[in-house]
Amino acid sequence: ARQAEQSSMRYSIPNYSVGDNVWLKSTLFMDAYSRSQESSKLRAKRFGPFRIVELVGKNSMKLELPDHLRIHPVWHFIHTTPHFDQP
């Protein structure tokens, strides 16, 4: 119980809603694009932004992903970053 409390202190659940845009961390999946990059320093840190289609449970969301990615559309909030529109 104590470990669970301390672990959850590191993460604050963002207030996402359907229609918001989020970035996905690029470290979660490797594809032809990321393997073709010569240096990991120059590789993109995030992919997206992707639109939230549905909130699944308390901590995960279903994203609208392009068909060519071929990855599962449901992601935990830890693997995402909110996207803020620039004026």
Backbone hydrogen bonds, N-H to C=O, Kabsch-Sander energy under -0.5 kcal/mol:
donor,donor_aa,acceptor,acceptor_aa,energy
5,E,1,A,-2.0
6,Q,2,R,-2.3
7,S,3,Q,-2.3
8,S,4,A,-2.1
9,M,5,E,-0.9
10,R,6,Q,-0.5
10,R,7,S,-1.0
13,I,11,Y,-0.5
16,Y,14,P,-1.7
19,G,52,I,-2.2
20,D,17,S,-2.0
22,V,50,F,-2.6
23,W,81,T,-3.2
24,L,47,F,-2.9
25,K,79,H,-1.9
26,S,45,K,-2.4
28,L,25,K,-1.0
29,F,26,S,-0.7
35,R,31,D,-2.0
36,S,32,A,-1.3
37,Q,33,Y,-0.6
43,R,39,S,-0.6
47,F,24,L,-2.8
50,F,22,V,-3.0
51,R,64,E,-0.5
52,I,20,D,-2.7
53,V,51,R,-0.5
53,V,62,K,-3.0
54,E,62,K,-1.4
56,V,54,E,-0.6
56,V,60,S,-1.4
57,G,55,L,-0.7
60,S,56,V,-1.1
61,M,75,W,-2.5
62,K,54,E,-3.5
63,L,61,M,-0.5
63,L,73,P,-2.9
64,E,51,R,-2.6
65,L,63,L,-1.0
69,L,66,P,-1.2
70,R,67,D,-0.7
75,W,61,M,-2.8
75,W,73,P,-0.5
77,F,59,N,-2.8
79,H,76,H,-1.4
80,T,77,F,-1.5
81,T,23,W,-1.8
83,H,21,N,-2.2
84,F,82,P,-0.5
